[in-house]
Amino acid sequence: MTETQPRNGHDEPHDGALGTRLNWLRAAVLGANDGVVSTAGLVVGVAGATGDRSALLTAGLAGLLAGSMSMAAGEYVSVSTQRDSEKAALATERRELRDEPEAELVELTDLLEGKGLSREVAREAALQLTERDALRAHAEVELGIDPDELTNPWHAAGASFLAFTAGALLPLLAIVLPPPSYRLLVTVVSVLVALTATGWWSARLGDAPVGPAVLRNAGGGAVAMGVTYAAGTLLGMAGA
């Protein structure tokens, strides 16, 4: 057995990479779901008022661009705030390590002891971690932050933009490509299938029951399309 091979065939990751990937995947699924629901509600509502293809295309594209930009901007602001908080916390740790190294060593020992180590082992581990990289030790154990992997607002914004756009394209294409007599049916069926899939994925990622998640997701989308279609139909009948 070489050192590069996992012992006993056990290759399960034990760092934060798996959790980070799951969070990004969950955000992508939810972003796509938002794109499907919001754009479907918009184009189905317009379809209730008019069958004009150009009007449907214009409304769908406007909804796609507005929604994707809004999602990206919101995610950028949110993650930027998180990144600023992480930087501030790291700056505080640097100052405390410089001004009160002994107190910080005791704090790290206490934290490690709280994880189940004996006092003696916790003290020795704290000493070794501090000698190796004191800031990293406190950042990871005390703050749950990897100093080299701070959240990136641009990555978050780009991922949200792409996820929403991918979800929004489905109802947009479904409403403008089929013949007029099949547009609504194709759109509703396509959207419900997509929402069933995203509901299933979100449940699987969160280890939650699949059935309720799928029903909530597909049911919510169906209600959204029904309400907007009814509103569009009433506005169309009123000549608005």
N, C-alpha and C positions, 0 to 999 in steps of 0.2 A: 504494500500500500504506500503510495507516495503522499507527500504532505499536501498536495493540491487536491487529493481525493477526499470526499467527505467520509468520515468514519462511520461504519455500520450503515452506509447508504443514506445517512440522515442529512439532508441538505436544506433544512428549514431555515429561513432567514430569521435572525433575532435582533436586527437593528430596526431603525425607524423607517427603512425604505419601503417595506411592505405597507405599513400604515399610510405613508405618504402617497403611494401609488393608488391605494384604495380610495383615499380622499379625492384625488384627482379624477379617478374613474367615476366615483359617485357624483362629483360636480359636473362631469361631462354628461352623464346620463340625465341628471336633473335639468341641465341647461338645454339639452336636446328636447326633453319633455316640455319645457316651457315654450320652446320654439314651435313645437307641434301644436300645443293647445292654443296659444295666443294667435298664431297665424291662421289656424283652422277656424277659430271663432270669428276672426275678422273677415276672411274670404267667404265663409258660409253666410255671415250676416249680410255682406254685400250681395251675395247670390240671391238672398231672399228679396232684395230690392230690384235687382237688375240681372239680366243674363248676358250683358255685354262683356265680351272677352277682354277688351282693353281696360274696362273699369275694374274687372276682377284682377287683372295682371297688375295694374297700377296700385290697387289697394294692397295686394299681397306683397309686392316689392317694397312699398312704403312700410308695411308692418314688419317685414323681415329686416330692413335696414334700421328702422327705429328701435326695434327690439334688440337686435344684436349689438348696436352701439350702446344702448342703455345698459344691457347686461355687462358689456365690456367696461364701460365707465364705472358702473357700480362696483364691479369686482376689483377694478384698479384702485379705487378710493378705499375700499374695505381692506384689501391686502396691503396697501401702502400704510394704512394706519397700524395694521398688525406688525409690519416690518419696523416702523418707527418705534413701536412699543418694545419690540425685541432688541433693537439697538440701544434704547434707553436702559433696559434691564441689564444688558451686557456692560454698558458704561458704568452703571452702578456697581456691578460686581468687580470691575477693574479697580474702581476707586476703593472699595472695601478691602480687596486683596492687597492693595498697596498700603492702606492706612491701618488695617486691623488684620494682619495675616493670621495671628494666633486664634482670634475669635472666629475667623472664617474656617480655620482647620477644625475647630471644635464643632462648628455648624455642619460641616461636611461629614464629620464623624457621626454626629447625631442623625443625619439624614440616612446614612448607610446603615446605621444600627436600626433605624426605623424600618428598613427593608428586610430585616430578619437576621443580620449579622450579629455576632457577639461583639461586645464593646472592644475587646482586644483586636479582633479581626477587622472591625470597622475602622479603628484607629490606624492600623497598619495600612489598610487599603486607602484611607484618606491621605496618609503620608505619601504613598507611592503615586497616587493620582495627582497630588499637588506638585510633587517633584517633576512629574512628566509634563503636565499642562494644567495649571491651577484653574485658569479661566474656563477651559473646556470642561473640566470636572464639575465645577459649580454650575456652569450653563446647562449641562446635560442632566445632572442629578437634581439640582435645586430648581431650575427654570424649565427643564424639558426642551431646551433649545440646542441645536447644533450650530455653533458659531460659523461654520463654513457652509451651511445650507439654510440661510435665512430665506423666508418666503419672498418670492419674486412677483411684484405686481404686474409686470409686463407679461409674464408667462400666464398668470391667472386671467388677465384681460383677454389675451389671445385665445386661450382655451375656451373661455365663455363665449367669445364672439363666434368661434368656429362651431361650437356645440349648438348654440342657438340657431345659427345659419343652417346647419345640417338638418336640424329638426324642422325649421320653417320651410325648407325647400319642398318637403313632402306634400303638405296641403296646397302649397302654391302650384306645384306642377299638376297635382291631382285635379285642381279646379279649372285649369286653363287648357290642358292637353286633350281630355276626352271630348267627344261630341256633346253638344249642349244638353241633350236629354239624359246623359249619363253622368254629368259633372258632379251633381250633388251626391249621388249614390257612391261613385268612386271615391270621392273625397271623404265621406263619412266612414266607409269601410276601411280605407287606407289609414285614416287617423286612428280609428279604434284598434286596428291591428298594431300600429306603432305604439300606441299608449299601453296596450297589453304587454308588448315587448319591454318597454321602459319600466313599467311597473314590476315585471318579473325580475329585471336586472336590479332595480333598486332594492327589492326585497332580498335577493340573493346576496348582494353586497353588504347589506345590513344584518344578515342572518335572521330575517323576519319571515313570518308566514307569507307565502306567495299569494294565496287566494285573496285575502283582504286587500293586499297592496294592489293587485291587478284590478279588483273591483273598484277600489277608490279611484285609481288612475283613469281607467276607461270610463267609469261612471261620471267622474268630474268633467272629462272631455266631452262626453255625450251631452251633459247638461249645458255646458258652455256653448256648444254648437246649437243646441235646441233654442236656447235663450236668444242668441244673436240672430239666428235665422228668423225666429218669430218677430224680433224687433225690426229686422230688415224688411220682412214681408209687410208689416204694418206701415212702415215708412214708405215703402213702394206703393202700397194701396192709397196712401194719403197724398202721393205725388211729391213727397219731399225729396 
